[in-house]
Amino acid sequence: MKRWSLMMVVLILAVVVAACGNGNSKNNTAGGNKGADKGNNAEQTNAGKSNDAEVKTKDTLTIVWLPNESGGNMKEARDEIGALVEKASGKKVEHKVTTDYIIAVESIANGTADIGYFGPQAYVEANAKNDKVQPLVTNAGKSGTLEDAMYYSWLAVNKGEESGYAAGDSFAIDNIKGKKFSFVSNSSTSGFKVPTAGIISYFKDNHAMADLTADDLVEGGKDKFFSQVLFGGSHQGSAVNLMSGKVDVAAFCNTCVVNYVELAAGEENAVGSTYKVKADAEAPFNTVAGKEFAVISSTPVLNQPFIVNTDTVSAEHIKLITDAFESDETTNNPKIFVPEDSEFSGMFKKDGETRFLKVEDAWFNPIRELTGGAAK
């Protein structure tokens, strides 16, 4: 997987270079339970291209969340983002939480939701359905730039089983073939698109499986690549599929499980590292408290963006909201960028100079190209 990781980094950096020259919120449930340059630059986003004469921003803005951020333990974090949007826009905010990626994508594409926080693949899908859906901001990397704005797609196995994937002083994925495997959702970047692309590339290069496609990986059976395939519905669900013994290998991302696990051995996000579920982990990890898993593959992925439907939110309000995200007040908000020693269950960890930065649609072209789509 080292070759694949390097390829992803090259793609990411190439696009970055090209792209550079709680409040009073309410909650709805859908699908079940569960510094940057500012001023004139903010007006240059693709999101700001809507004609205000044609857009009448609603009195209430709806923020839709993917299943990964829809859990009860994320409520305060969602409300903090809602408060930011309310203060900037002067509009009421409602939250739409989901248990299905498809519901979230359809909501932002058809305008029943106005803003969302989506993985790159889910954003690309929403944009393909309606090109008025555009990115607002994403969280920068430790450097405070988009250059290292990435998280990690993991393939993991239960602790004690990692020796079956050993390759010298590292690990390889040769032996995942024939195993029981868990993905997140076929709309997930790090829980499906990146893992499938990596598996296909590896087995084509190392096992002469030239005809292997993503379709071959989604259904299990005796004559299939995997003996059984499950979809967790969320990154948390996929991780629990692994630790509860339902599968042998699972794909999920580091950021979606960070509030439930702690590093037990090795370096953060490194192949061979071991993580342990916290003793007081909230659902769904409370059922696997104390369990450990080992990372056998770790691939960098572009950070996910906050996105907006420019048909339902005016350019004026988009600029106000974007400026609020990029502000020092937001950067220094410990309930948005959570300090390392905090017990608050947030979405973003304070790490170096990280903050929100405006991002363009073209930055996500590597994700489009990952599955054969055309760059924009």
URFEN-V959478 format. One record per pair of residues at least 4 apart in sequence whose ideal C-beta (glycine too) atoms are under 8 Angstrom apart, sorted by the first residue. I is the first residue (numbers start at 1). J is the second residue. D is the distance in Angstrom with one decimal. If there is no record, write none. Layout:
BEGIN
I|J|D, I|J|D
END
This chain:
BEGIN
1|5|6.0, 1|155|7.8, 1|172|7.2, 1|173|6.1, 1|198|6.0, 1|202|6.5, 1|271|7.3, 1|297|4.3, 1|298|7.7, 1|299|6.6, 2|6|6.4, 2|170|7.8, 3|7|6.5, 3|201|7.7, 3|202|7.9, 3|205|7.5, 4|8|6.5, 4|197|7.7, 4|198|4.5, 4|201|5.5, 4|202|6.5, 4|299|6.2, 5|9|6.5, 5|298|7.2, 5|299|5.0, 5|300|6.4, 6|10|6.4, 7|11|6.4, 7|201|7.9, 8|12|6.2, 8|194|7.4, 8|299|5.7, 8|300|5.5, 8|301|7.2, 8|366|7.3, 9|13|6.2, 9|300|5.7, 10|14|6.2, 11|15|6.5, 11|366|4.0, 11|369|7.4, 12|16|6.3, 12|150|6.4, 12|300|6.7, 12|302|5.9, 12|366|6.1, 13|17|6.4, 13|147|6.9, 14|18|6.5, 14|366|7.9, 15|19|5.8, 15|362|6.7, 15|363|5.5, 15|364|7.9, 15|365|5.5, 15|366|5.6, 16|20|6.3, 16|146|5.0, 16|147|5.7, 16|149|8.0, 16|363|6.9, 18|362|6.8, 19|146|7.4, 19|359|7.7, 19|360|5.2, 19|362|5.4, 19|363|4.8, 20|146|7.5, 22|76|6.2, 22|79|3.4, 22|80|5.3, 22|82|7.0, 22|83|5.1, 22|335|7.7, 23|79|6.2, 23|80|7.8, 23|82|6.4, 23|83|3.3, 23|86|6.0, 23|87|7.8, 24|83|7.5, 24|86|6.7, 24|92|7.4, 25|78|7.4, 25|79|4.8, 25|82|3.5, 25|83|6.6, 25|86|7.0, 25|93|5.0, 25|94|7.0, 25|95|6.0, 26|92|7.5, 26|93|7.5, 26|94|4.7, 26|95|7.0, 27|75|7.2, 27|78|7.9, 27|94|7.3, 27|95|4.9, 27|97|6.9, 28|62|7.7, 28|94|5.6, 28|95|6.5, 28|96|5.1, 28|97|7.4, 29|33|6.4, 29|34|7.8, 29|96|7.7, 29|97|5.5, 30|64|7.7, 30|96|5.0, 30|97|6.9, 30|98|5.3, 30|103|5.6, 30|107|7.1, 31|98|4.5, 31|99|4.5, 31|100|4.6, 31|103|4.4, 32|99|4.4, 32|100|7.9, 33|99|7.1, 34|67|6.9, 34|70|5.6, 34|71|6.0, 34|72|7.6, 34|97|6.8, 34|99|5.0, 35|144|7.3, 35|326|7.1, 35|328|6.9, 35|331|7.4, 35|355|6.5, 36|41|7.9, 36|140|7.8, 36|326|4.7, 36|355|6.9, 36|356|7.4, 36|357|4.6, 36|358|6.2, 37|41|4.4, 37|358|8.0, 38|42|5.9, 38|323|6.2, 38|326|6.0, 40|44|7.0, 41|358|6.7, 42|48|7.3, 42|319|5.1, 42|322|4.9, 42|323|5.7, 42|326|7.4, 42|358|6.4, 43|48|5.3, 43|315|7.4, 43|319|5.9, 44|48|6.9, 45|49|7.9, 45|134|7.0, 45|135|7.7, 45|136|7.2, 45|318|7.3, 45|322|6.7, 45|358|5.7, 45|360|6.8, 46|134|4.4, 46|135|7.3, 46|360|6.0, 46|361|5.0, 47|134|3.8, 47|135|6.8, 47|136|5.8, 47|308|5.2, 47|310|5.4, 47|315|7.9, 47|318|5.1, 47|322|7.6, 48|310|7.6, 48|315|4.5, 48|318|5.4, 48|319|6.2, 48|322|8.0, 49|134|7.7, 49|310|6.7, 49|315|7.3, 50|54|7.1, 50|55|5.1, 50|132|7.0, 50|310|3.9, 50|311|6.8, 50|313|7.7, 50|314|6.6, 50|315|5.2, 50|318|7.6, 51|55|6.7, 51|315|7.8, 52|314|4.7, 52|315|5.3, 52|316|6.0, 55|310|7.2, 55|311|6.6, 55|312|7.1, 55|313|6.9, 55|314|4.4, 55|315|7.4, 56|314|7.5, 57|61|7.5, 57|89|7.5, 57|91|6.8, 57|312|7.0, 57|313|5.3, 57|314|4.6, 57|316|8.0, 57|317|5.0, 58|91|7.1, 58|114|6.8, 58|312|6.3, 59|91|6.3, 59|92|6.5, 60|91|6.3, 60|92|4.4, 60|93|7.1, 60|94|5.7, 61|85|6.2, 61|89|6.4, 61|91|4.9, 61|92|7.2, 61|93|5.3, 61|94|7.5, 61|114|4.7, 61|115|6.1, 61|313|6.9, 62|93|7.6, 62|94|5.0, 62|95|7.5, 62|96|5.5, 62|107|7.7, 62|112|6.9, 62|113|4.6, 62|114|5.3, 62|115|7.4, 63|78|7.4, 63|81|6.9, 63|82|6.2, 63|85|6.8, 63|93|6.2, 63|94|7.4, 63|95|5.4, 63|96|6.9, 63|113|6.9, 63|114|7.3, 63|115|4.7, 63|116|6.6, 63|117|7.4, 64|95|8.0, 64|96|4.4, 64|98|6.7, 64|104|5.0, 64|107|4.6, 64|108|5.8, 64|113|3.7, 64|115|7.5, 64|116|4.5, 65|69|4.4, 65|70|4.8, 65|74|7.7, 65|78|6.4, 65|95|6.6, 65|96|7.0, 65|97|5.2, 65|98|6.5, 65|104|7.0, 65|116|7.2, 65|117|6.0, 66|70|6.8, 66|98|6.6, 66|101|6.2, 66|104|5.2, 66|116|7.8, 66|117|7.0, 66|118|6.2, 66|119|6.7, 66|122|6.4, 66|234|7.6, 67|98|5.8, 67|99|5.2, 67|100|6.8, 67|101|6.8, 67|104|7.8, 67|185|7.8, 67|233|5.8, 67|234|3.8, 67|237|7.6, 68|234|4.9, 68|235|5.1, 68|236|6.7, 68|256|4.6, 69|74|5.1, 69|77|7.6, 69|78|6.8, 69|97|7.9, 69|117|6.1, 69|347|6.3, 70|74|6.9, 70|97|3.6, 70|98|5.6, 70|99|6.8, 70|234|7.9, 71|236|7.1, 71|282|7.6, 71|283|7.4, 72|282|7.4, 72|283|7.6, 73|259|6.7, 73|282|4.6, 73|283|8.0, 73|345|4.7, 74|78|5.6, 74|345|6.4, 74|347|7.0, 75|79|6.2, 76|80|6.5, 76|335|6.9, 76|344|7.1, 76|345|7.0, 77|81|6.9, 77|335|6.9, 77|336|7.7, 77|344|7.7, 77|345|6.4, 77|346|4.8, 77|347|5.1, 78|82|6.2, 78|95|5.3, 78|97|7.6, 79|83|6.3, 79|95|7.7, 80|84|6.8, 80|333|7.0, 80|335|4.4, 80|336|5.7, 80|346|7.8, 81|85|6.6, 81|117|7.6, 81|336|7.0, 81|347|7.9, 82|86|6.1, 82|93|4.1, 82|95|6.1, 83|87|6.2, 83|93|7.7, 84|88|6.3, 84|324|5.5, 84|325|7.0, 84|330|6.2, 84|333|7.9, 84|336|7.3, 85|89|5.8, 85|91|7.5, 85|93|5.2, 85|115|6.7, 85|321|5.8, 85|324|7.4, 86|90|7.6, 86|91|6.5, 86|92|6.6, 86|93|4.8, 87|324|6.8, 88|317|8.0, 88|320|4.7, 88|321|4.8, 88|323|7.1, 88|324|3.6, 89|317|5.0, 89|320|5.8, 89|321|5.8, 91|317|7.4, 96|104|7.9, 96|107|6.2, 96|112|7.9, 96|113|5.6, 98|103|4.7, 98|104|4.8, 98|107|7.7, 99|103|7.7, 99|233|6.4, 99|234|7.7, 100|104|7.2, 100|185|7.8, 100|233|7.1, 101|105|6.2, 101|122|5.9, 101|185|4.4, 101|186|8.0, 101|187|3.8, 101|188|6.6, 102|106|6.1, 102|187|6.7, 103|107|6.2, 104|108|6.9, 104|113|7.6, 104|116|6.4, 104|118|7.0, 104|122|6.7, 105|109|6.1, 105|118|7.6, 105|122|5.6, 105|125|5.2, 105|126|4.9, 105|129|7.1, 105|187|6.2, 106|110|5.8, 106|112|8.0, 106|129|7.7, 107|112|4.9, 107|113|3.9, 107|116|7.4, 108|113|4.8, 108|114|7.7, 108|115|7.8, 108|116|4.5, 108|118|7.4, 108|126|5.0, 108|130|8.0, 108|133|5.6, 108|307|6.4, 108|309|5.7, 109|126|4.8, 109|129|3.9, 109|130|4.4, 109|133|6.0, 109|309|7.6, 110|130|7.4, 111|130|7.9, 111|309|5.4, 111|311|5.9, 111|312|4.8, 113|309|7.2, 114|308|6.6, 114|309|5.5, 114|312|4.8, 114|313|5.2, 115|136|7.5, 115|306|6.5, 115|307|6.9, 115|308|5.3, 115|309|7.7, 115|313|7.2, 115|321|7.7, 116|126|7.5, 116|306|7.2, 116|307|5.1, 116|308|8.0, 117|304|6.8, 117|305|7.7, 117|306|5.3, 117|307|7.6, 117|347|7.6, 118|122|4.1, 118|123|4.4, 118|126|6.7, 118|304|5.9, 118|305|6.7, 118|307|5.6, 119|123|6.9, 119|187|7.8, 119|188|6.0, 119|189|4.3, 119|190|6.8, 119|304|4.6, 120|124|6.3, 120|189|4.6, 120|301|6.9, 120|302|5.1, 120|303|8.0, 120|304|5.8, 120|305|7.4, 120|364|5.2, 120|367|4.3, 121|125|6.4, 121|187|6.0, 121|188|6.3, 121|189|3.8, 121|192|7.4, 121|193|4.8, 121|367|5.7, 122|126|6.4, 122|187|5.1, 122|188|7.2, 122|189|7.2, 122|304|7.9, 123|127|6.1, 123|133|7.5, 123|135|6.5, 123|304|7.2, 123|305|5.9, 123|307|5.4, 123|364|6.3, 124|128|6.3, 124|364|5.8, 124|367|5.3, 124|368|5.6, 124|373|7.1, 125|129|6.7, 125|187|5.8, 126|130|6.8, 126|133|4.6, 126|307|6.8, 127|131|5.9, 127|133|5.0, 127|134|7.2, 127|361|6.8, 128|373|7.8, 129|133|7.4, 130|309|7.1, 130|311|7.5, 132|309|5.9, 132|310|4.7, 132|311|4.4, 133|307|5.9, 133|308|7.3, 133|309|5.4, 133|310|7.5, 134|307|6.6, 134|308|6.1, 134|310|5.7, 134|361|6.0, 135|305|4.1, 135|306|7.4, 135|307|5.3, 135|308|7.9, 135|359|4.9, 135|360|6.9, 135|361|6.0, 135|363|7.4, 135|364|7.2, 136|305|6.5, 136|306|4.6, 136|307|6.2, 136|308|5.2, 136|318|7.0, 136|321|6.8, 136|322|5.6, 136|325|6.7, 136|358|7.3, 136|359|7.6, 137|305|6.6, 137|306|5.4, 137|322|6.3, 137|325|4.6, 137|326|6.6, 137|356|4.2, 137|357|6.0, 137|358|5.6, 137|359|6.1, 138|146|7.4, 138|149|5.9, 138|302|7.8, 138|303|4.5, 138|304|6.6, 138|305|4.4, 138|306|7.3, 138|356|7.1, 138|357|6.5, 138|359|4.7, 138|363|8.0, 139|149|6.6, 139|303|5.5, 139|348|5.3, 139|354|5.9, 139|355|7.3, 139|356|5.8, 139|357|7.7, 140|144|5.2, 140|145|5.7, 140|146|6.3, 140|148|7.9, 140|149|5.2, 140|303|8.0, 140|353|7.1, 140|354|5.2, 140|355|5.4, 140|356|7.1, 140|357|4.8, 141|145|6.5, 141|146|7.4, 141|147|6.5, 141|148|3.0, 141|149|4.6, 141|150|6.6, 141|303|7.7, 141|351|8.0, 141|352|7.7, 141|354|6.5, 142|148|5.9, 142|351|4.9, 142|352|3.5, 142|353|6.6, 142|354|6.1, 143|147|5.9, 143|148|5.2, 143|352|6.7, 143|353|6.1, 144|352|6.9, 144|353|3.0, 144|354|6.6, 144|355|6.1, 145|149|7.3, 145|357|7.4, 146|357|6.0, 146|359|6.8, 146|363|7.0, 149|302|6.9, 149|303|4.4, 149|357|7.4, 150|300|4.4, 150|301|5.9, 150|302|6.0, 150|303|5.9, 151|190|6.9, 151|253|5.7, 151|254|5.8, 151|255|4.7, 151|300|7.5, 151|301|5.6, 151|303|6.0, 151|304|7.8, 152|190|7.3, 152|253|6.3, 152|254|4.5, 152|255|7.9, 152|269|4.6, 152|298|5.0, 152|299|6.6, 152|300|6.0, 152|301|6.6, 153|189|7.4, 153|190|3.6, 153|191|7.3, 153|194|4.3, 153|195|6.0, 153|198|7.9, 153|251|6.7, 153|252|8.0, 153|253|5.6, 153|297|8.0, 153|298|7.4, 153|299|4.6, 153|300|7.9, 153|301|5.1, 154|190|7.9, 154|251|7.0, 154|252|6.0, 154|253|6.6, 154|254|6.2, 154|269|7.9, 154|295|5.0, 154|297|6.7, 154|298|5.6, 155|173|6.5, 155|176|7.2, 155|195|6.4, 155|249|5.9, 155|250|7.4, 155|251|5.7, 155|295|7.3, 155|296|5.3, 155|297|3.9, 156|239|7.4, 156|242|6.1, 156|249|7.1, 156|250|5.6, 156|251|8.0, 156|252|7.1, 156|275|8.0, 156|293|4.5, 156|294|6.5, 156|295|5.4, 156|296|6.7, 157|161|4.8, 157|162|5.5, 157|164|7.6, 157|165|6.5, 157|242|7.3, 157|248|6.5, 157|249|5.5, 157|293|6.6, 157|294|5.7, 157|296|5.8, 158|242|6.3, 158|243|6.5, 158|245|7.7, 158|248|7.8, 158|291|7.4, 158|292|7.4, 158|293|5.7, 158|294|7.6, 159|274|5.9, 159|291|7.6, 159|292|3.6, 159|293|5.9, 159|294|5.6, 161|165|8.0, 161|248|7.2, 161|294|7.7, 162|166|7.0, 162|171|6.8, 162|272|7.7, 162|294|3.9, 162|296|6.3, 164|175|5.5, 165|171|4.8, 165|172|6.3, 165|173|6.8, 165|174|7.7, 165|175|5.5, 165|176|7.5, 165|296|4.7, 166|170|7.8, 166|171|6.0, 166|172|7.9, 167|171|5.8, 167|172|3.7, 167|174|7.6, 170|271|5.9, 170|272|6.6, 171|271|5.5, 171|272|6.2, 171|296|4.2, 171|297|7.1, 172|296|7.8, 173|198|7.9, 173|199|6.7, 173|202|5.9, 173|296|6.6, 173|297|5.8, 174|206|6.9, 174|207|7.4, 175|179|7.3, 176|181|6.8, 176|199|7.2, 176|226|7.8, 176|248|7.8, 176|249|5.2, 177|203|7.4, 177|207|7.9, 177|225|6.0, 177|226|7.5, 178|225|7.9, 178|226|7.1, 178|227|5.6, 179|226|6.2, 179|227|6.4, 179|247|7.5, 179|248|4.0, 179|249|5.3, 180|220|7.1, 180|226|6.8, 180|227|5.7, 180|228|4.2, 180|229|7.8, 180|230|7.5, 180|246|7.1, 180|247|4.2, 180|248|4.8, 180|249|7.5, 181|217|7.7, 181|220|7.5, 181|226|4.5, 181|228|7.2, 181|229|5.5, 181|230|7.4, 181|247|5.7, 181|248|7.0, 181|249|5.1, 181|250|7.1, 181|251|7.7, 182|229|7.6, 182|230|4.6, 182|231|7.2, 182|232|5.5, 182|238|4.6, 182|241|4.0, 182|242|6.2, 182|246|7.1, 182|247|4.3, 182|249|7.4, 182|250|4.0, 182|251|6.8, 183|188|7.2, 183|191|5.8, 183|192|4.8, 183|195|6.9, 183|196|7.8, 183|218|7.6, 183|229|7.0, 183|230|7.5, 183|231|5.3, 183|232|7.2, 183|238|6.5, 183|251|5.4, 184|188|3.9, 184|190|7.7, 184|191|2.5, 184|192|5.9, 184|231|6.8, 184|232|5.4, 184|233|7.2, 184|234|6.4, 184|235|5.4, 184|237|7.3, 184|238|4.8, 184|251|6.5, 184|252|6.2, 185|191|6.4, 185|192|6.3, 185|231|5.9, 185|232|7.8, 185|233|6.3, 185|234|7.7, 186|192|5.1, 186|218|7.0, 186|231|7.5, 187|192|7.3, 188|192|4.5, 188|193|6.9, 188|235|7.4, 189|193|5.1, 189|194|5.9, 189|301|5.8, 189|302|7.8, 189|304|7.4, 189|367|6.2, 190|194|5.3, 190|195|7.5, 190|235|7.6, 190|251|7.4, 190|252|7.4, 190|253|3.9, 190|299|7.8, 190|301|4.8, 191|195|7.1, 191|232|7.5, 191|235|5.6, 191|238|6.0, 191|251|5.2, 191|252|5.6, 191|253|6.5, 192|196|6.0, 192|251|7.0, 193|197|6.3, 193|367|6.9, 193|370|5.6, 193|371|6.0, 194|198|6.1, 194|299|5.5, 194|301|5.6, 194|370|7.0, 195|199|6.2, 195|251|4.1, 195|297|8.0, 195|299|7.8, 196|200|6.2, 196|214|4.5, 196|217|5.3, 197|201|6.2, 197|214|7.8, 197|370|5.1, 197|371|7.2, 198|202|6.1, 198|297|7.0, 198|299|5.9, 199|203|6.2, 199|212|7.9, 199|217|6.4, 200|204|6.1, 200|212|5.2, 200|213|6.8, 200|214|6.8, 200|217|7.7, 201|205|6.3, 202|206|5.8, 202|207|8.0, 203|207|4.7, 203|209|4.3, 203|212|5.5, 204|208|7.6, 204|209|5.6, 204|210|5.7, 204|212|6.2, 212|216|5.5, 212|217|7.9, 212|225|7.1, 213|217|7.8, 214|218|6.8, 214|371|7.5, 215|219|8.0, 216|224|6.9, 216|225|5.2, 217|225|5.5, 217|226|6.6, 217|229|7.1, 218|229|5.9, 219|224|5.9, 219|229|5.9, 220|224|5.3, 220|226|4.7, 220|227|5.3, 220|228|3.8, 220|229|4.3, 221|227|7.1, 221|228|8.0, 222|227|7.2, 224|229|7.9, 228|247|7.1, 230|238|7.9, 230|241|5.4, 230|246|6.2, 230|247|5.8, 231|238|7.6, 232|236|7.3, 232|237|3.0, 232|238|3.2, 232|239|7.3, 232|240|7.0, 232|241|5.1, 232|250|7.4, 232|252|7.3, 233|237|4.6, 233|238|8.0, 234|238|7.1, 234|256|7.3, 235|239|6.4, 235|252|4.1, 235|253|5.3, 235|256|3.4, 235|257|6.3, 236|240|6.3, 236|252|7.6, 236|256|6.2, 236|257|6.5, 236|260|7.2, 236|284|5.7, 236|285|7.0, 237|241|6.4, 237|284|6.7, 238|242|7.1, 238|250|4.9, 238|251|6.2, 238|252|4.5, 239|243|6.5, 239|250|6.1, 239|252|4.8, 239|257|5.4, 239|260|7.9, 239|285|7.6, 239|293|7.5, 240|244|5.5, 240|284|4.9, 240|285|6.6, 240|287|6.9, 240|288|6.0, 241|246|4.6, 241|247|5.1, 241|250|5.7, 242|246|7.4, 242|247|5.6, 242|248|7.9, 242|249|7.2, 242|250|3.7, 242|293|6.2, 243|277|6.8, 243|288|4.0, 243|291|4.2, 243|293|6.3, 244|287|6.7, 244|288|5.9, 249|296|7.7, 252|256|6.3, 252|257|6.3, 253|257|7.5, 253|301|7.1, 254|258|6.3, 254|268|7.8, 254|269|5.6, 254|298|7.9, 255|347|7.8, 257|261|5.2, 257|275|7.7, 257|285|7.9, 258|349|7.0, 259|282|7.9, 259|345|4.9, 259|346|7.9, 260|277|6.0, 260|278|6.2, 260|281|4.4, 260|282|7.1, 260|285|4.2, 261|275|4.4, 261|276|6.3, 261|277|5.4, 261|278|6.5, 261|281|7.5, 261|285|7.6, 262|275|6.8, 262|276|5.7, 262|278|5.8, 263|267|8.0, 263|268|6.1, 263|273|6.6, 263|274|7.7, 263|275|6.0, 263|276|8.0, 264|274|4.5, 264|275|5.9, 264|276|4.2, 264|292|5.9, 265|273|6.6, 265|274|4.2, 266|270|5.5, 266|272|5.5, 266|273|3.2, 266|274|6.0, 266|295|7.9, 267|273|6.0, 268|273|7.0, 269|273|7.1, 269|295|7.5, 269|298|5.3, 270|295|7.2, 270|298|6.4, 271|295|5.9, 271|296|6.5, 271|297|6.4, 271|298|5.3, 272|294|6.9, 272|295|6.8, 272|296|7.8, 273|294|7.2, 273|295|5.0, 273|298|8.0, 274|292|5.7, 274|293|7.1, 274|294|5.1, 274|295|7.7, 275|292|6.7, 275|293|5.8, 275|295|7.3, 276|290|6.9, 276|291|7.3, 276|292|4.7, 277|281|5.2, 277|285|5.2, 277|288|5.4, 277|289|5.4, 277|290|6.1, 277|291|5.0, 277|292|7.5, 278|285|7.5, 278|289|7.0, 279|289|5.4, 279|290|6.2, 280|289|7.5, 281|285|3.7, 281|286|5.7, 281|288|7.9, 281|289|5.4, 282|286|6.2, 282|345|7.8, 283|287|7.6, 285|289|6.7, 302|363|6.9, 302|364|6.5, 302|366|6.7, 302|367|6.5, 305|359|5.7, 305|364|7.8, 306|325|6.9, 306|356|7.8, 308|313|5.3, 308|318|5.9, 308|321|7.6, 309|313|6.4, 310|315|7.5, 310|318|6.9, 313|317|5.2, 313|318|5.6, 313|321|7.7, 314|318|6.8, 315|319|6.4, 316|320|6.7, 317|321|6.2, 318|322|6.0, 319|323|6.2, 320|324|6.5, 321|325|6.6, 322|326|6.3, 322|358|6.0, 323|327|6.3, 324|329|7.9, 324|330|6.3, 325|330|5.8, 325|356|4.2, 326|330|7.2, 326|355|7.2, 326|356|5.5, 326|357|6.8, 326|358|6.6, 327|331|6.9, 328|332|6.0, 329|333|6.6, 330|336|5.8, 330|337|7.9, 330|355|7.6, 330|356|6.4, 331|337|6.3, 331|355|4.2, 331|356|7.4, 332|337|7.5, 333|337|6.5, 334|338|6.2, 334|339|5.7, 334|342|6.1, 334|344|6.9, 334|350|7.4, 335|344|5.9, 335|346|6.2, 336|346|6.6, 336|347|7.8, 336|348|6.2, 337|346|7.5, 337|348|5.1, 337|349|7.1, 337|350|4.3, 337|354|6.3, 337|355|7.3, 338|342|4.9, 338|344|5.3, 338|346|3.7, 338|348|6.6, 338|349|5.7, 338|350|6.0, 339|350|4.9, 340|349|7.0, 340|350|6.9, 340|351|8.0, 342|346|7.6, 348|354|7.1, 349|354|7.6, 350|354|6.6, 359|363|5.2, 361|376|6.0, 362|375|7.3, 362|376|5.9, 364|368|6.6, 365|369|6.0, 365|375|4.0, 365|376|6.4, 366|370|6.4, 367|371|7.8, 368|373|3.6, 368|374|6.7, 368|375|5.9, 368|376|7.3, 369|373|6.3, 369|375|6.0
END
